[in-house]
Amino acid sequence: MGSVYHDYSSGVGANNAMTANEASRRSLMNELDEAKVKELRLDNKRLEEENNLLKLKVEVLLDMLAQKTAEAETLENDILKMKNILANT
């Protein structure tokens, strides 16, 4: 049987006993968890940057739409004026 690790920091050593294998497994799990957290943070940063770029693209498209709408209204007004001029001649 493996050696036993006791954690007496809580004052209850018998309840916190674990084998060296369990301690090693937990240590490995902590390392894997830390690696996963690091990977998730990198993914999160990449997604935030992508989201910011997409927001900028939407803003540019909305500006373009507003400009084209204003141009179309101006042309429509010009057409109405020309129709009125032609109708009065």
N, CA, C and O of each residue as an XYZ file, in Angstrom:
356
protein
N       0.851     -1.172      0.000
C       0.000      0.000      0.000
C       0.895      1.233      0.000
O       1.990      1.204      0.562
N       0.437      2.316     -0.627
C       1.242      3.521     -0.735
C       1.312      4.282      0.565
O       0.590      4.002      1.522
N       2.210      5.260      0.568
C       2.327      6.092      1.766
C       1.090      6.973      1.901
O       0.358      7.184      0.934
N       0.868      7.474      3.089
C      -0.332      8.263      3.359
C       0.065      9.702      3.605
O       1.038      9.986      4.304
N      -0.705     10.605      3.019
C      -0.488     12.034      3.179
C      -1.573     12.545      4.102
O      -2.757     12.297      3.871
N      -1.178     13.263      5.153
C      -2.162     13.818      6.083
C      -2.092     15.331      6.018
O      -1.011     15.919      6.048
N      -3.228     15.938      5.932
C      -3.319     17.396      5.961
C      -3.882     17.788      7.312
O      -5.074     17.634      7.576
N      -3.000     18.301      8.165
C      -3.426     18.658      9.513
C      -3.788     20.137      9.633
O      -4.074     20.627     10.726
N      -3.773     20.848      8.497
C      -4.034     22.290      8.561
C      -5.445     22.587      9.062
O      -5.682     23.635      9.663
N      -6.370     21.682      8.820
C      -7.739     21.910      9.282
C      -7.971     21.328     10.665
O      -9.041     21.502     11.248
N      -6.958     20.628     11.195
C      -7.105     20.052     12.520
C      -7.768     18.699     12.517
O      -7.960     18.107     13.579
N      -8.129     18.186     11.337
C      -8.792     16.887     11.265
C      -7.981     16.021     10.315
O      -8.339     15.873      9.146
N      -6.886     15.445     10.812
C      -5.978     14.677      9.970
C      -6.586     13.402      9.438
O      -6.390     13.099      8.262
N      -7.291     12.658     10.209
C      -7.814     11.359      9.783
C      -8.817     11.513      8.644
O      -8.864     10.668      7.750
N      -9.598     12.552      8.659
C     -10.614     12.741      7.627
C     -10.019     13.239      6.321
O     -10.647     13.104      5.271
N      -8.828     13.808      6.361
C      -8.217     14.368      5.161
C      -7.097     13.485      4.627
O      -6.338     13.926      3.764
N      -6.970     12.260      5.110
C      -5.901     11.367      4.674
C      -6.136     10.935      3.238
O      -7.264     10.654      2.833
N      -5.024     10.886      2.457
C      -5.101     10.377      1.095
C      -3.777      9.716      0.758
O      -2.740     10.065      1.323
N      -3.811      8.780     -0.146
C      -2.585      8.086     -0.520
C      -1.724      9.006     -1.370
O      -2.194     10.028     -1.871
N      -0.463      8.634     -1.527
C       0.449      9.406     -2.367
C      -0.052      9.425     -3.807
O       0.113     10.418     -4.517
N      -0.664      8.322     -4.234
C      -1.213      8.271     -5.594
C      -2.338      9.282     -5.764
O      -2.425      9.956     -6.790
N      -3.190      9.387     -4.766
C      -4.285     10.360     -4.838
C      -3.732     11.776     -4.858
O      -4.216     12.622     -5.610
N      -2.722     12.040     -4.040
C      -2.113     13.372     -4.007
C      -1.478     13.688     -5.348
O      -1.601     14.806     -5.847
N      -0.799     12.707     -5.936
C      -0.175     12.889     -7.243
C      -1.232     13.142     -8.312
O      -1.060     13.998     -9.180
N      -2.325     12.389     -8.238
C      -3.421     12.568     -9.208
C      -4.037     13.950     -9.079
O      -4.331     14.598    -10.083
N      -4.233     14.401     -7.856
C      -4.801     15.741     -7.644
C      -3.856     16.821     -8.152
O      -4.290     17.814     -8.736
N      -2.561     16.619     -7.927
C      -1.578     17.581     -8.415
C      -1.618     17.658     -9.936
O      -1.575     18.748    -10.506
N      -1.701     16.510    -10.589
C      -1.786     16.464    -12.042
C      -3.068     17.135    -12.523
O      -3.053     17.868    -13.512
N      -4.169     16.890    -11.831
C      -5.438     17.510    -12.196
C      -5.357     19.028    -12.068
O      -5.894     19.758    -12.901
N      -4.676     19.502    -11.010
C      -4.505     20.950    -10.840
C      -3.706     21.539    -11.982
O      -4.032     22.617    -12.479
N      -2.647     20.832    -12.408
C      -1.842     21.307    -13.533
C      -2.668     21.337    -14.806
O      -2.589     22.286    -15.586
N      -3.465     20.287    -15.014
C      -4.327     20.249    -16.193
C      -5.370     21.358    -16.136
O      -5.667     21.989    -17.151
N      -5.923     21.596    -14.952
C      -6.897     22.672    -14.787
C      -6.265     24.019    -15.097
O      -6.877     24.853    -15.765
N      -5.046     24.240    -14.620
C      -4.350     25.501    -14.886
C      -4.092     25.672    -16.376
O      -4.242     26.772    -16.908
N      -3.704     24.590    -17.058
C      -3.474     24.654    -18.501
C      -4.783     24.962    -19.230
O      -4.806     25.747    -20.179
N      -5.866     24.338    -18.777
C      -7.173     24.583    -19.399
C      -7.616     26.028    -19.185
O      -8.156     26.657    -20.094
N      -7.386     26.553    -17.980
C      -7.743     27.939    -17.687
C      -6.943     28.877    -18.587
O      -7.486     29.843    -19.122
N      -5.665     28.594    -18.750
C      -4.823     29.432    -19.614
C      -5.329     29.386    -21.057
O      -5.415     30.413    -21.729
N      -5.663     28.176    -21.521
C      -6.196     28.023    -22.875
C      -7.516     28.770    -23.038
O      -7.739     29.427    -24.055
N      -8.385     28.672    -22.044
C      -9.673     29.366    -22.111
C      -9.489     30.881    -22.095
O     -10.221     31.604    -22.772
N      -8.513     31.361    -21.324
C      -8.248     32.807    -21.300
C      -7.767     33.294    -22.667
O      -8.170     34.361    -23.130
N      -6.900     32.501    -23.310
C      -6.433     32.869    -24.649
C      -7.587     32.859    -25.640
O      -7.704     33.765    -26.465
N      -8.441     31.843    -25.566
C      -9.616     31.784    -26.439
C     -10.526     32.984    -26.195
O     -11.043     33.583    -27.138
N     -10.716     33.326    -24.935
C     -11.572     34.461    -24.580
C     -11.006     35.758    -25.160
O     -11.749     36.571    -25.711
N      -9.699     35.948    -25.035
C      -9.060     37.158    -25.580
C      -9.227     37.221    -27.094
O      -9.539     38.276    -27.646
N      -9.018     36.076    -27.769
C      -9.176     36.038    -29.221
C     -10.621     36.351    -29.610
O     -10.861     37.091    -30.564
N     -11.572     35.796    -28.881
C     -12.985     36.045    -29.189
C     -13.373     37.496    -28.921
O     -14.171     38.069    -29.662
N     -12.817     38.094    -27.872
C     -13.092     39.508    -27.598
C     -12.557     40.383    -28.731
O     -13.218     41.334    -29.147
N     -11.359     40.064    -29.231
C     -10.794     40.835    -30.341
C     -11.628     40.663    -31.605
O     -11.871     41.624    -32.334
N     -12.062     39.429    -31.859
C     -12.909     39.179    -33.016
C     -14.239     39.917    -32.880
O     -14.742     40.475    -33.855
N     -14.805     39.923    -31.681
C     -16.061     40.627    -31.433
C     -15.894     42.121    -31.668
O     -16.765     42.758    -32.260
N     -14.777     42.684    -31.208
C     -14.525     44.116    -31.419
C     -14.414     44.435    -32.904
O     -14.930     45.453    -33.364
N     -13.741     43.564    -33.655
C     -13.627     43.772    -35.098
C     -14.994     43.709    -35.762
O     -15.301     44.528    -36.629
N     -15.808     42.753    -35.367
C     -17.150     42.629    -35.946
C     -18.019     43.838    -35.603
O     -18.799     44.299    -36.436
N     -17.886     44.351    -34.384
C     -18.636     45.561    -34.012
C     -18.221     46.735    -34.888
O     -19.061     47.525    -35.319
N     -16.917     46.845    -35.149
C     -16.423     47.926    -36.007
C     -16.978     47.781    -37.420
O     -17.374     48.768    -38.039
N     -17.005     46.556    -37.927
C     -17.544     46.328    -39.271
C     -19.025     46.696    -39.339
O     -19.470     47.296    -40.318
N     -19.780     46.347    -38.319
C     -21.206     46.695    -38.282
C     -21.369     48.209    -38.276
O     -22.229     48.749    -38.971
N     -20.543     48.890    -37.493
C     -20.615     50.350    -37.432
C     -20.324     50.973    -38.799
O     -21.006     51.910    -39.216
N     -19.315     50.456    -39.491
C     -18.977     50.967    -40.826
C     -20.131     50.722    -41.788
O     -20.489     51.604    -42.568
N     -20.718     49.521    -41.734
C     -21.848     49.215    -42.622
C     -23.055     50.098    -42.334
O     -23.746     50.526    -43.259
N     -23.312     50.372    -41.058
C     -24.433     51.266    -40.721
C     -24.177     52.679    -41.222
O     -25.101     53.346    -41.686
N     -22.928     53.147    -41.134
C     -22.586     54.465    -41.671
C     -22.786     54.502    -43.186
O     -23.300     55.478    -43.732
N     -22.370     53.418    -43.857
C     -22.553     53.353    -45.309
C     -24.027     53.351    -45.671
O     -24.435     54.005    -46.631
N     -24.833     52.617    -44.904
C     -26.270     52.566    -45.150
C     -26.901     53.946    -44.956
O     -27.735     54.367    -45.757
N     -26.508     54.641    -43.904
C     -27.044     55.981    -43.649
C     -26.681     56.927    -44.786
O     -27.505     57.737    -45.211
N     -25.453     56.826    -45.280
C     -25.022     57.693    -46.380
C     -25.822     57.407    -47.647
O     -26.289     58.329    -48.316
N     -25.976     56.127    -47.973
C     -26.720     55.767    -49.184
C     -28.197     56.139    -49.055
O     -28.825     56.521    -50.042
N     -28.748     56.031    -47.862
C     -30.140     56.425    -47.642
C     -30.299     57.923    -47.869
O     -31.259     58.362    -48.503
N     -29.368     58.698    -47.355
C     -29.415     60.155    -47.549
C     -29.274     60.504    -49.028
O     -29.966     61.389    -49.530
N     -28.378     59.807    -49.722
C     -28.206     60.053    -51.163
C     -29.478     59.700    -51.925
O     -29.871     60.427    -52.837
N     -30.124     58.598    -51.568
C     -31.350     58.180    -52.247
C     -32.467     59.189    -52.012
O     -33.231     59.492    -52.928
N     -32.569     59.716    -50.779
C     -33.596     60.717    -50.494
C     -33.347     61.989    -51.297
O     -34.285     62.607    -51.801
N     -32.090     62.374    -51.412
C     -31.754     63.563    -52.197
C     -32.131     63.342    -53.660
O     -32.718     64.226    -54.285
N     -31.805     62.185    -54.206
C     -32.154     61.892    -55.597
C     -33.661     61.839    -55.791
O     -34.176     62.304    -56.808
N     -34.365     61.276    -54.823
C     -35.822     61.210    -54.914
C     -36.429     62.616    -54.924
O     -37.354     62.901    -55.684
N     -35.891     63.484    -54.067
C     -36.363     64.877    -54.045
C     -36.068     65.565    -55.371
O     -36.895     66.325    -55.875
N     -34.901     65.304    -55.934
C     -34.552     65.901    -57.239
C     -35.500     65.415    -58.328
O     -35.910     66.195    -59.187
N     -35.850     64.138    -58.296
C     -36.779     63.586    -59.290
C     -38.148     64.244    -59.155
O     -38.775     64.599    -60.154
N     -38.610     64.405    -57.911
C     -39.911     65.057    -57.699
C     -39.893     66.502    -58.208
O     -40.859     66.957    -58.820
N     -38.811     67.211    -57.959
C     -38.695     68.586    -58.455
C     -38.734     68.622    -59.971
O     -39.393     69.482    -60.556
N     -38.021     67.677    -60.624
C     -38.012     67.649    -62.096
C     -39.399     67.312    -62.632
O     -39.818     67.872    -63.645
N     -40.112     66.415    -61.976
C     -41.461     66.065    -62.407
C     -42.372     67.292    -62.300
O     -43.197     67.531    -63.182
N     -42.225     68.059    -61.239
C     -43.036     69.266    -61.051
C     -42.712     70.299    -62.127
O     -43.599     70.967    -62.660
N     -41.440     70.411    -62.428
C     -41.027     71.374    -63.483
C     -41.614     70.942    -64.806
O     -42.140     71.775    -65.544
N     -41.539     69.654    -65.131
C     -42.063     69.156    -66.402
C     -43.587     69.264    -66.448
O     -44.170     69.520    -67.501
N     -44.212     69.068    -65.310
C     -45.669     69.149    -65.275
C     -46.156     70.591    -65.464
O     -47.257     70.810    -65.969
N     -45.357     71.553    -65.068
C     -45.738     72.961    -65.193
C     -45.347     73.567    -66.526
O     -45.618     74.744    -66.762
N     -44.732     72.814    -67.389
C     -44.364     73.384    -68.678
C     -45.317     73.010    -69.773
O     -45.132     73.420    -70.919
